[in-house]
Amino acid sequence: MKAIVISSYGAPEVLRVTDLPDPVPGQGEVLIRVRAFGLNHAEAYMRAGAWGEVAAVPGIECAGQVEADPSGRFASGDRVVAILGGMGRTRNGSYAELVTVPAANVAAVNSSLAWAELASVPEVYATAWYGLFDNLDLRPGQRVLVRGATSSLGQAAVNLAVDHGARVLATTRNPAHAPLLRELGAEDVLIDDGHLAAQIDDKVTTPVDAAFDLVGNNVLRDTLATVRPRGRVCQAGFLGGFEPVRDFDPLADLPTGVQLSFFGSAFVLGGPGFPLAGVPLDAIYAKVEAGTFPAKPVRVFRFDEIVEAHRVMEAGDALGKMAVTVG
């Protein structure tokens, strides 16, 4: 099979197309013929070596057709999506013509969307779903801050929260991107200067019940200060980098009563605590088809354009999810 491998850790140019033996599914695994895969920042971190030693073939999600399922749960030719389950991290991932995935991380899809459109949904929507409705326990009518909202994960979170009846306060560092967030349904948009708590105190009259933070460690103290007493904060991204929070002191930095949690989809999604079956993917795809969720890829690359795809992803100018078609 054709596959894209990390020839050495580094810049996008280390990604190379090569031939590898076809994988064989073991017990509890499904063999998928990949038709398209979504692009995720996690794959750039892995390619660069930021997460240590990882599998040779990157890729944490895909859409395709079942080639073989030893358990018989899926039939050959079934349309499926797959996410995580160690793909790209502890086992070869979806940047290939064929991939084996733990069955718990595979879901059948009943949608007429094109392959690239199918592949653009699972990772960001599953992560946003668990972050918003499990970690944050977001309720209709509550006000939620989505920090890093112009990212593909951020846009998914805005879509889900608005659809749920929550009041969304979205952020972006670029004022030119504010109209996009308002079009998605954000009630208010703030320009993120690193000091949102002060802005919220000055401009926002309704208390913030919950914060979904995708920027990460470098703004954690500030995000904790944005929510009301007994509010909740879920960190689910590292757009601001991996530098640890220096000298974090719960006594001084964690407001009394505020609950802080983390959702690391790459490590838990599809496991017993956070099953893929807990995400209503069919309902989400139906809303993408209907145009309720504007979640189709903003750009689609060919398999042999993977280096350019990673360059564009790292530049941060895409303003939405991107995908790669295979074959």
RAVENUR-V455914 format. One record per helix or strand of 2 or more residues. SS is the DSSP state (A for helix, B for strand). FROM is the first residue (numbers start at 0). TO is the last residue. Records with the same first field share a line. If there is no record, write none. Layout:
SS->FROM-TO, FROM-TO
//
This chain:
B->1-5, 14-18, 28-37, 60-68, 78-82, 97-101, 105-107, 142-146, 166-171, 187-190, 207-212, 226-234, 258-261, 298-301, 321-324
A->11-13, 40-47, 102-104, 114-118, 121-134, 151-162, 174-183, 195-202, 216-223, 249-252, 264-267, 275-277, 280-289, 302-314
//
